[in-house]
Amino acid sequence: MKKYNCPIEAIMDVIGGKWTALILWHLQNQSRRTSELKNLIPGITQKMLVQQLKSLEKKDFIKRQVYAEVPPKVEYSLTSSGEKIKPILQQMCSWGRENMGELIRE
């Protein structure tokens, strides 16, 4: 088990990556396929998306559902641990919405 020195360190371990919070944000209301996430997150490479999805799955914040179809269908959704992060993501979104104009000017 990992030891943290403060609570901020713990949350940053989960959502601190450049793409992690965006992936969680786009999964907060519905399951998504890898291709959907790729389209919703401009600039992320396929390799990085797959790495981030695997990391979030390993940390038990998302689950991967594989459907027995041809071609195979895979969807990602939040776990109960992932659901607990939604209020933090919504606060981040509110702050971003309120301050985006000022940040653009810098």
Secondary structure, DSSP 8 states (H G I E B T S, - for coil): ----SSHHHHHHHHH-STTHHHHHHHHSSS-EEHHHHHHHSTT--HHHHHHHHHHHHHTTSEEEEEE--SS-EEEEEE-HHHHTTHHHHHHHHHHHHHHHHHHHH-
